[in-house]
Amino acid sequence: MVLPKPFFFEEGQEYEFTVINRLSLPPDDDIFLVLISPFQTRHLLAEKHYVHYNIMAGQKIKCRIDKINCSGKIYLEPEHPFYKEKQMYDFPVKRAETIVNSSGKPEKMLVVADCWNNDVYVNASGMDTNIKHIKCSVDRIKKAKLYLTPAACMRKQVNYDMDRVYTFLVDCIVTLAEDEEYYVLKDESGNLHYLRKKYYKDYGLIPGSQVCARFTSTPSAYRHYLEPIHPRYKPGNIYEFMYKGIESYINESGEEVKKLIVSDGTGNDYFVNCNDWLQPETLPGQALSCLLKNMRMGRLVLECV
């Protein structure tokens, strides 16, 4: 069996979907919107994130393909009714807070209100927090949540070679959005880059250390565009993993998908692309040879050999 490809979708592109129904799914009976794509594929969208959007059955909505992960799962982001990415807006400040990040350092945060009076956290280190309004760029919208950068902190755009491996200094850890920490990386020219911490906990990154990474796309705030070189694995090589079995799940189209699951022995599990689902000679706990095709957000993209 050949794994299904993610149809004709491209990350970052917008498509028009038709809302055809609402349904609840176990185990928590969460409500999902059922969408039909221009390619007649079905997709599920968790309604809880978009209650203010007033999305109704029969409505046509634009959705961006926010991400297609290594297992082929497609993440949709409906067009926001009010905000547009890369546009500047004036936000009222509700309050200032001081938090302590995972490295034990205090950080100043401003809590601003969006158009529905929801709290949005903005890092305000080095800024005057005794203000009533702040102008920010909406750099990303994910699950209806705004990711903001103050206008005073906007960075210049620099072009980088996608085929080159760069060396970065891990400067510090910073909280850029609510409960989301990033490594601050400084490149050879002194430009700053941000790497989501939760994806790289096994890489041994600490302030003052160096890390080599390649650019996977044009730098964009709150986007994954850097992939550090893994300390143990190298794409193109074959490694042995512990075979755990076959896992089934319901994808965003409401269809059952089966994937081989392996473990690297350190508590990390990975999906494996494989044409032979039966694997009659392999039992759970035995070794399975896999080709490492790629790395994405610290995850291994594996294929049976």
C-alpha positions as CSV (number, residue, x, y, z in Angstrom):
1,M,0.0,0.0,0.0
2,V,1.4,3.4,-1.0
3,L,0.7,6.2,1.5
4,P,-1.7,8.9,0.2
5,K,-0.1,12.2,-0.8
6,P,-1.6,15.4,0.5
7,F,-3.5,15.9,-2.7
8,F,-2.7,19.1,-4.5
9,F,-2.3,21.4,-1.5
10,E,0.7,23.6,-1.0
11,E,1.7,25.0,2.4
12,G,1.0,28.8,2.7
13,Q,-1.5,28.8,-0.1
14,E,-5.2,29.7,0.3
15,Y,-8.1,27.7,-1.0
16,E,-11.9,28.0,-0.9
17,F,-13.7,25.4,1.2
18,T,-17.4,24.8,1.6
19,V,-18.8,24.1,5.1
20,I,-21.3,21.2,4.8
21,N,-22.0,20.0,8.3
22,R,-21.1,20.0,12.0
23,L,-20.4,16.8,14.0
24,S,-19.1,15.6,17.4
25,L,-16.4,13.1,17.6
26,P,-15.3,10.8,20.5
27,P,-13.7,10.5,22.9
28,D,-14.5,14.1,24.1
29,D,-17.5,14.8,21.8
30,D,-15.7,17.9,20.5
31,I,-17.6,19.7,17.7
32,F,-15.9,19.8,14.3
33,L,-16.9,21.6,11.1
34,V,-16.9,19.4,8.0
35,L,-15.3,21.1,5.0
36,I,-15.1,20.2,1.3
37,S,-12.1,21.4,-0.6
38,P,-11.9,22.4,-4.3
39,F,-10.5,18.9,-4.9
40,Q,-13.6,17.3,-3.3
41,T,-11.6,16.1,-0.2
42,R,-13.2,16.3,3.2
43,H,-11.5,18.0,6.2
44,L,-12.4,18.5,9.8
45,L,-11.9,21.9,11.6
46,A,-12.2,22.1,15.4
47,E,-15.0,24.6,16.0
48,K,-13.9,25.6,19.5
49,H,-11.1,27.8,18.2
50,Y,-13.4,29.7,15.8
51,V,-16.6,30.4,17.8
52,H,-16.3,34.1,17.1
53,Y,-16.0,33.6,13.3
54,N,-19.7,32.6,13.1
55,I,-19.0,29.9,10.5
56,M,-22.2,28.3,9.3
57,A,-23.1,25.2,7.2
58,G,-23.4,26.2,3.6
59,Q,-20.9,29.0,3.9
60,K,-17.8,29.2,1.7
61,I,-14.6,30.2,3.5
62,K,-11.0,30.7,2.6
63,C,-8.5,28.6,4.5
64,R,-4.7,28.7,4.3
65,I,-2.8,25.5,4.3
66,D,-0.9,26.3,7.5
67,K,1.1,23.1,7.6
68,I,1.4,19.6,6.1
69,N,3.3,17.5,8.7
70,C,5.6,14.5,8.1
71,S,2.7,12.1,8.4
72,G,0.7,13.9,5.7
73,K,-1.7,15.6,8.1
74,I,-3.0,18.9,6.8
75,Y,-3.7,21.8,9.1
76,L,-6.1,24.5,7.9
77,E,-6.4,28.1,9.1
78,P,-9.6,30.0,8.1
79,E,-9.3,33.6,7.0
80,H,-9.7,35.9,10.1
81,P,-12.8,38.1,9.9
82,F,-10.9,41.2,10.9
83,Y,-7.1,40.8,10.9
84,K,-4.7,40.1,8.0
85,E,-1.2,38.7,8.4
86,K,1.7,41.1,7.8
87,Q,-0.6,44.1,8.5
88,M,-0.2,46.7,11.3
89,Y,-2.9,47.4,13.9
90,D,-3.3,49.4,17.0
91,F,-4.1,47.3,20.1
92,P,-5.4,48.6,23.5
93,V,-3.2,47.5,26.4
94,K,-5.1,45.8,29.2
95,R,-2.2,45.3,31.6
96,A,1.5,44.5,32.1
97,E,2.7,41.3,33.6
98,T,6.1,39.9,34.6
99,I,6.7,36.2,34.0
100,V,9.6,33.9,34.8
101,N,10.7,31.7,31.9
102,S,12.2,28.2,32.0
103,S,15.7,29.5,32.4
104,G,14.7,31.4,35.6
105,K,14.8,34.9,34.1
106,P,12.0,37.4,34.5
107,E,10.4,38.8,31.3
108,K,8.0,41.7,30.8
109,M,4.8,41.0,28.9
110,L,2.1,43.3,27.7
111,V,-1.4,41.8,27.6
112,V,-3.4,43.5,24.8
113,A,-7.0,43.0,23.6
114,D,-8.0,41.7,20.2
115,C,-11.2,42.7,18.5
116,W,-13.2,40.3,20.7
117,N,-11.4,41.4,23.9
118,N,-9.4,38.2,24.1
119,D,-6.0,38.4,25.8
120,V,-3.0,38.5,23.5
121,Y,0.5,38.4,25.0
122,V,3.3,40.5,23.6
123,N,6.9,40.4,24.8
124,A,7.8,43.8,26.0
125,S,11.4,43.4,27.2
126,G,13.2,46.7,27.0
127,M,10.0,48.6,26.3
128,D,8.0,51.1,28.3
129,T,5.0,49.1,29.6
130,N,3.2,52.2,31.0
131,I,1.2,52.7,27.8
132,K,-2.4,52.5,26.8
133,H,-2.0,51.4,23.1
134,I,0.7,49.7,21.1
135,K,1.0,49.3,17.3
136,C,1.9,45.7,16.3
137,S,2.3,43.6,13.2
138,V,0.1,40.5,13.0
139,D,2.8,38.1,12.0
140,R,0.8,34.9,12.3
141,I,-2.7,33.6,13.0
142,K,-2.9,30.1,14.2
143,K,-6.1,28.5,15.7
144,A,-7.5,32.1,15.6
145,K,-4.7,33.1,18.0
146,L,-2.8,36.3,17.1
147,Y,1.0,36.3,17.1
148,L,2.2,39.9,17.4
149,T,5.4,41.9,17.0
150,P,5.6,45.5,18.3
151,A,6.3,47.9,15.4
152,A,9.3,49.1,17.3
153,C,10.8,45.6,17.2
154,M,10.4,44.8,13.5
155,R,13.5,43.2,12.0
156,K,15.0,43.9,8.6
157,Q,14.7,41.2,5.9
158,V,17.9,39.4,5.0
159,N,18.4,36.8,2.2
160,Y,20.0,33.5,3.1
161,D,21.3,30.6,1.0
162,M,18.9,27.6,1.4
163,D,21.6,25.1,0.6
164,R,24.2,26.4,3.1
165,V,24.6,25.3,6.7
166,Y,25.0,28.3,9.0
167,T,26.5,28.5,12.5
168,F,24.5,30.3,15.2
169,L,25.1,31.3,18.8
170,V,22.3,30.4,21.2
171,D,21.9,33.8,22.9
172,C,19.1,33.2,25.3
173,I,15.5,31.9,25.8
174,V,12.6,34.2,25.3
175,T,8.8,34.0,25.6
176,L,7.3,35.6,22.5
177,A,3.7,34.5,22.9
178,E,1.6,33.0,25.8
179,D,3.3,29.8,27.0
180,E,5.5,29.7,23.9
181,E,9.3,29.8,24.5
182,Y,11.9,30.3,21.7
183,Y,15.7,30.0,21.5
184,V,17.1,33.3,20.4
185,L,19.8,32.4,17.8
186,K,22.3,35.0,16.6
187,D,23.8,34.4,13.1
188,E,27.3,35.4,11.9
189,S,26.1,38.9,10.9
190,G,24.5,39.5,14.3
191,N,20.9,39.0,13.0
192,L,18.5,37.4,15.5
193,H,16.4,34.3,14.7
194,Y,13.8,32.4,16.8
195,L,13.6,28.7,17.2
196,R,10.6,27.1,19.0
197,K,12.1,25.4,22.1
198,K,9.7,22.5,22.5
199,Y,10.8,20.9,19.2
200,Y,14.5,20.7,20.1
201,K,14.7,19.7,23.8
202,D,17.0,16.8,22.9
203,Y,19.5,18.9,21.0
204,G,21.4,20.2,24.1
205,L,20.8,23.9,23.3
206,I,21.8,26.2,26.1
207,P,22.7,29.9,26.1
208,G,26.3,30.4,25.0
209,S,26.4,27.2,22.9
210,Q,26.6,27.0,19.2
211,V,24.3,25.2,16.8
212,C,24.5,24.5,13.0
213,A,21.3,24.8,11.1
214,R,20.0,25.3,7.5
215,F,17.2,27.5,6.3
216,T,14.2,25.6,5.0
217,S,12.3,28.7,3.8
218,T,12.5,32.5,3.9
219,P,12.7,33.8,7.5
220,S,9.3,34.8,8.8
221,A,8.3,35.6,12.4
222,Y,6.7,32.8,14.3
223,R,7.2,30.4,11.4
224,H,9.4,27.3,11.3
225,Y,12.2,28.2,8.9
226,L,15.4,26.9,10.5
227,E,16.2,23.2,11.0
228,P,19.2,22.5,13.2
229,I,21.6,19.7,12.4
230,H,20.5,16.7,14.5
231,P,23.2,15.7,17.1
232,R,22.7,11.9,16.3
233,Y,21.0,11.5,12.9
234,K,21.9,12.5,9.3
235,P,19.4,12.5,6.4
236,G,20.4,9.9,3.8
237,N,21.6,7.3,6.3
238,I,20.0,4.1,7.4
239,Y,19.3,3.5,11.1
240,E,17.8,0.7,13.2
241,F,14.7,1.5,15.3
242,M,12.6,-0.6,17.6
243,Y,9.4,-1.7,15.8
244,K,6.3,-1.0,18.0
245,G,3.4,-1.9,15.7
246,I,0.8,-0.3,13.5
247,E,-1.3,2.7,14.7
248,S,-4.6,3.8,13.2
249,Y,-6.0,7.3,13.4
250,I,-8.7,9.4,11.7
251,N,-7.2,12.1,9.5
252,E,-8.5,15.5,8.8
253,S,-10.7,14.1,6.0
254,G,-12.4,11.7,8.4
255,E,-10.7,8.7,6.9
256,E,-8.8,5.9,8.7
257,V,-5.0,6.0,8.2
258,K,-2.6,3.4,9.2
259,K,1.1,4.1,10.0
260,L,4.0,2.0,11.2
261,I,5.4,3.2,14.6
262,V,9.0,2.9,15.7
263,S,10.9,4.1,18.7
264,D,14.5,5.4,19.0
265,G,15.0,4.0,22.5
266,T,14.9,7.4,24.2
267,G,11.1,7.7,24.5
268,N,10.6,9.3,21.0
269,D,8.2,7.6,18.6
270,Y,8.1,8.2,14.9
271,F,5.8,7.3,12.0
272,V,7.4,5.3,9.1
273,N,6.4,5.4,5.4
274,C,6.3,1.8,4.3
275,N,4.8,-0.1,1.3
276,D,4.7,-3.5,3.1
277,W,2.1,-3.2,5.9
278,L,2.2,-6.9,6.9
279,Q,5.8,-7.0,8.1
280,P,5.3,-10.8,8.8
281,E,8.9,-11.3,10.0
282,T,9.0,-8.3,12.3
283,L,7.4,-8.4,15.8
284,P,7.0,-5.6,18.3
285,G,10.3,-5.0,20.1
286,Q,12.5,-6.2,17.2
287,A,14.7,-4.0,15.0
288,L,13.5,-2.3,11.9
289,S,15.9,-0.6,9.4
290,C,14.7,2.8,8.2
291,L,16.1,5.4,5.8
292,L,16.1,8.9,7.2
293,K,14.7,11.0,4.4
294,N,14.5,14.4,6.1
295,M,14.1,16.3,9.4
296,R,11.2,18.6,10.2
297,M,10.8,20.4,13.5
298,G,13.1,17.9,15.1
299,R,11.0,15.0,13.9
300,L,12.5,12.2,11.7
301,V,10.9,11.5,8.4
302,L,11.5,7.8,7.9
303,E,11.0,5.2,5.2
304,C,11.3,1.4,5.4
305,V,14.2,-0.2,3.5
